[in-house]
Amino acid sequence: MKLLDAEIVNNIRIGEGLYKMEFFSPYLCKNFKPGQFINIKCSPEGLFDPFLRRPFSIYDIENNFNVVSVLYLVRGKGTKYLSGLEKGDNINFCGPLGNPLSFENDKKVLLIGGGIGIAPLYLMAKKLSGQGALVYFLCGFKESNFRLLEKDFLRLNADYKIYCEDGMWGEVGIVTDEFASGKNKFEDYKVYCCGPLEMLKKLQAIFSKYNNTVIAILEEKMACGIGVCMGCAVKIKQKGGFAYKKVCSDGPSFNLEEVLFG
């Protein structure tokens, strides 16, 4: 993990409140692994408002150009600041943080993403399809503001399906509708998911009936991002009860079956 500055290559609005930022970072291109994240300072140099850095998944890596990209939704002061940055500006970040995923032996993989939770899964889909795995990518959105990302999905050597609640893109509904029949078309697939809490709860209930291994990449508010402050603790089942685990340093990936949602 290093604390680094990076020059922004592009920072464009691709949908209502949705931005894709690309920045130059040979270090991340070389050292970042799927499942990890970075913490970005979301205030001007010399100022600390907001004081805390914000965690972001890496959406894509272009190794030929040493360019890394993140997706973000403008939700508060920090992301509002990021949305105003332009090509040539610098960001400051620390990373890579968290534990990488190991999927070298995965042959059939189902990826399930909800909203901005598709961000870490897109890079995984790219890596997995590149190593010859059979990948199916299920994506669910409330609105069609993510629609311009379909050009990225088309570049993947993977099947994908879109669910959109506003009916303006893909199939009408939510991503868990894929399992509404009660049948599991993916019984021999390993599953990775990331998205809103309610989506993860539903997936936990759905897959409790099946034998799939389901890994959830959890999203939590963080203060330090390195396991010191305990601000991102979640309950994980253990024999005889549960233990608190830190999403930043023990995760961010956990077996979905073992997560205790409050």
Buried (B, 14 or more C-beta within 10 A) or exposed (E): BEEBEBEBBEBEEBBEBBBBBBBBBEBBBEBBBBBBBBBBBBBEEEEEEBEBBBBBBBBBBEEEEBBBBBBBBBEEEBBEBBBEBEEEBEBBBBBBBBBEBEBEEBEBBBBBBBBBBBBBBBBBBBBBBEEEBBBBBBBBBEBBBBBBBBEBBEEBEBEBBBBBBEEEBBBEBBBBEBBEEEEBEBEEBBBBBBBBEEBBBBBBEBBEEEEBEBBBBBBBEBBBBBBEBEBBBBBBBEEEEBBEBBBBBBBBBBEBBBBEEE
